[in-house]
Amino acid sequence: MVKTFKHKGLKNYWTKNDSSKIPSEMVIKIRLILDLLNGVEHSSAGF
């Protein structure tokens, strides 16, 4: 789970699915990166 964000727009996007504070052309790429980071944290918990 992603715990903290320095960027308020990213936090709103991750927690509330509000993409109004991030560039529209970056939304898909940001979602993929956040999903990847979230998945890595869950898969490394077994080690």
Phi and psi in radians as a Rosetta constraint file:
Dihedral C 1 N 2 CA 2 C 2 CIRCULARHARMONIC -1.312 0.35
Dihedral N 2 CA 2 C 2 N 3 CIRCULARHARMONIC 2.164 0.35
Dihedral C 2 N 3 CA 3 C 3 CIRCULARHARMONIC -1.708 0.35
Dihedral N 3 CA 3 C 3 N 4 CIRCULARHARMONIC -0.707 0.35
Dihedral C 3 N 4 CA 4 C 4 CIRCULARHARMONIC -2.334 0.35
Dihedral N 4 CA 4 C 4 N 5 CIRCULARHARMONIC 2.698 0.35
Dihedral C 4 N 5 CA 5 C 5 CIRCULARHARMONIC -2.347 0.35
Dihedral N 5 CA 5 C 5 N 6 CIRCULARHARMONIC 2.429 0.35
Dihedral C 5 N 6 CA 6 C 6 CIRCULARHARMONIC -1.517 0.35
Dihedral N 6 CA 6 C 6 N 7 CIRCULARHARMONIC -0.440 0.35
Dihedral C 6 N 7 CA 7 C 7 CIRCULARHARMONIC -1.732 0.35
Dihedral N 7 CA 7 C 7 N 8 CIRCULARHARMONIC 2.104 0.35
Dihedral C 7 N 8 CA 8 C 8 CIRCULARHARMONIC -1.082 0.35
Dihedral N 8 CA 8 C 8 N 9 CIRCULARHARMONIC -0.642 0.35
Dihedral C 8 N 9 CA 9 C 9 CIRCULARHARMONIC -1.129 0.35
Dihedral N 9 CA 9 C 9 N 10 CIRCULARHARMONIC -0.696 0.35
Dihedral C 9 N 10 CA 10 C 10 CIRCULARHARMONIC -1.162 0.35
Dihedral N 10 CA 10 C 10 N 11 CIRCULARHARMONIC -0.698 0.35
Dihedral C 10 N 11 CA 11 C 11 CIRCULARHARMONIC -1.077 0.35
Dihedral N 11 CA 11 C 11 N 12 CIRCULARHARMONIC -0.795 0.35
Dihedral C 11 N 12 CA 12 C 12 CIRCULARHARMONIC -1.102 0.35
Dihedral N 12 CA 12 C 12 N 13 CIRCULARHARMONIC -0.666 0.35
Dihedral C 12 N 13 CA 13 C 13 CIRCULARHARMONIC -1.141 0.35
Dihedral N 13 CA 13 C 13 N 14 CIRCULARHARMONIC -0.760 0.35
Dihedral C 13 N 14 CA 14 C 14 CIRCULARHARMONIC -1.247 0.35
Dihedral N 14 CA 14 C 14 N 15 CIRCULARHARMONIC -0.725 0.35
Dihedral C 14 N 15 CA 15 C 15 CIRCULARHARMONIC -1.540 0.35
Dihedral N 15 CA 15 C 15 N 16 CIRCULARHARMONIC -0.598 0.35
Dihedral C 15 N 16 CA 16 C 16 CIRCULARHARMONIC -2.077 0.35
Dihedral N 16 CA 16 C 16 N 17 CIRCULARHARMONIC 0.013 0.35
Dihedral C 16 N 17 CA 17 C 17 CIRCULARHARMONIC 1.002 0.35
Dihedral N 17 CA 17 C 17 N 18 CIRCULARHARMONIC 0.626 0.35
Dihedral C 17 N 18 CA 18 C 18 CIRCULARHARMONIC -1.808 0.35
Dihedral N 18 CA 18 C 18 N 19 CIRCULARHARMONIC 1.846 0.35
Dihedral C 18 N 19 CA 19 C 19 CIRCULARHARMONIC -1.682 0.35
Dihedral N 19 CA 19 C 19 N 20 CIRCULARHARMONIC 0.278 0.35
Dihedral C 19 N 20 CA 20 C 20 CIRCULARHARMONIC -1.206 0.35
Dihedral N 20 CA 20 C 20 N 21 CIRCULARHARMONIC -0.355 0.35
Dihedral C 20 N 21 CA 21 C 21 CIRCULARHARMONIC -1.762 0.35
Dihedral N 21 CA 21 C 21 N 22 CIRCULARHARMONIC 0.098 0.35
Dihedral C 21 N 22 CA 22 C 22 CIRCULARHARMONIC -2.152 0.35
Dihedral N 22 CA 22 C 22 N 23 CIRCULARHARMONIC 2.683 0.35
Dihedral C 22 N 23 CA 23 C 23 CIRCULARHARMONIC -1.066 0.35
Dihedral N 23 CA 23 C 23 N 24 CIRCULARHARMONIC 2.332 0.35
Dihedral C 23 N 24 CA 24 C 24 CIRCULARHARMONIC -1.084 0.35
Dihedral N 24 CA 24 C 24 N 25 CIRCULARHARMONIC -0.548 0.35
Dihedral C 24 N 25 CA 25 C 25 CIRCULARHARMONIC -1.292 0.35
Dihedral N 25 CA 25 C 25 N 26 CIRCULARHARMONIC -0.169 0.35
Dihedral C 25 N 26 CA 26 C 26 CIRCULARHARMONIC -1.827 0.35
Dihedral N 26 CA 26 C 26 N 27 CIRCULARHARMONIC -0.096 0.35
Dihedral C 26 N 27 CA 27 C 27 CIRCULARHARMONIC -1.012 0.35
Dihedral N 27 CA 27 C 27 N 28 CIRCULARHARMONIC -0.835 0.35
Dihedral C 27 N 28 CA 28 C 28 CIRCULARHARMONIC -1.134 0.35
Dihedral N 28 CA 28 C 28 N 29 CIRCULARHARMONIC -0.783 0.35
Dihedral C 28 N 29 CA 29 C 29 CIRCULARHARMONIC -1.107 0.35
Dihedral N 29 CA 29 C 29 N 30 CIRCULARHARMONIC -0.741 0.35
Dihedral C 29 N 30 CA 30 C 30 CIRCULARHARMONIC -1.109 0.35
Dihedral N 30 CA 30 C 30 N 31 CIRCULARHARMONIC -0.750 0.35
Dihedral C 30 N 31 CA 31 C 31 CIRCULARHARMONIC -1.045 0.35
Dihedral N 31 CA 31 C 31 N 32 CIRCULARHARMONIC -0.772 0.35
Dihedral C 31 N 32 CA 32 C 32 CIRCULARHARMONIC -1.084 0.35
Dihedral N 32 CA 32 C 32 N 33 CIRCULARHARMONIC -0.753 0.35
Dihedral C 32 N 33 CA 33 C 33 CIRCULARHARMONIC -1.148 0.35
Dihedral N 33 CA 33 C 33 N 34 CIRCULARHARMONIC -0.785 0.35
Dihedral C 33 N 34 CA 34 C 34 CIRCULARHARMONIC -1.118 0.35
Dihedral N 34 CA 34 C 34 N 35 CIRCULARHARMONIC -0.699 0.35
Dihedral C 34 N 35 CA 35 C 35 CIRCULARHARMONIC -1.115 0.35
Dihedral N 35 CA 35 C 35 N 36 CIRCULARHARMONIC -0.708 0.35
Dihedral C 35 N 36 CA 36 C 36 CIRCULARHARMONIC -1.104 0.35
Dihedral N 36 CA 36 C 36 N 37 CIRCULARHARMONIC -0.832 0.35
Dihedral C 36 N 37 CA 37 C 37 CIRCULARHARMONIC -1.073 0.35
Dihedral N 37 CA 37 C 37 N 38 CIRCULARHARMONIC -0.711 0.35
Dihedral C 37 N 38 CA 38 C 38 CIRCULARHARMONIC -1.125 0.35
Dihedral N 38 CA 38 C 38 N 39 CIRCULARHARMONIC -0.695 0.35
Dihedral C 38 N 39 CA 39 C 39 CIRCULARHARMONIC -1.208 0.35
Dihedral N 39 CA 39 C 39 N 40 CIRCULARHARMONIC -0.636 0.35
Dihedral C 39 N 40 CA 40 C 40 CIRCULARHARMONIC -1.117 0.35
Dihedral N 40 CA 40 C 40 N 41 CIRCULARHARMONIC -0.721 0.35
Dihedral C 40 N 41 CA 41 C 41 CIRCULARHARMONIC -1.110 0.35
Dihedral N 41 CA 41 C 41 N 42 CIRCULARHARMONIC -0.671 0.35
Dihedral C 41 N 42 CA 42 C 42 CIRCULARHARMONIC -1.254 0.35
Dihedral N 42 CA 42 C 42 N 43 CIRCULARHARMONIC -0.674 0.35
Dihedral C 42 N 43 CA 43 C 43 CIRCULARHARMONIC -1.311 0.35
Dihedral N 43 CA 43 C 43 N 44 CIRCULARHARMONIC -0.460 0.35
Dihedral C 43 N 44 CA 44 C 44 CIRCULARHARMONIC -1.431 0.35
Dihedral N 44 CA 44 C 44 N 45 CIRCULARHARMONIC -0.114 0.35
Dihedral C 44 N 45 CA 45 C 45 CIRCULARHARMONIC -1.175 0.35
Dihedral N 45 CA 45 C 45 N 46 CIRCULARHARMONIC -0.402 0.35
Dihedral C 45 N 46 CA 46 C 46 CIRCULARHARMONIC -1.404 0.35
Dihedral N 46 CA 46 C 46 N 47 CIRCULARHARMONIC -0.132 0.35
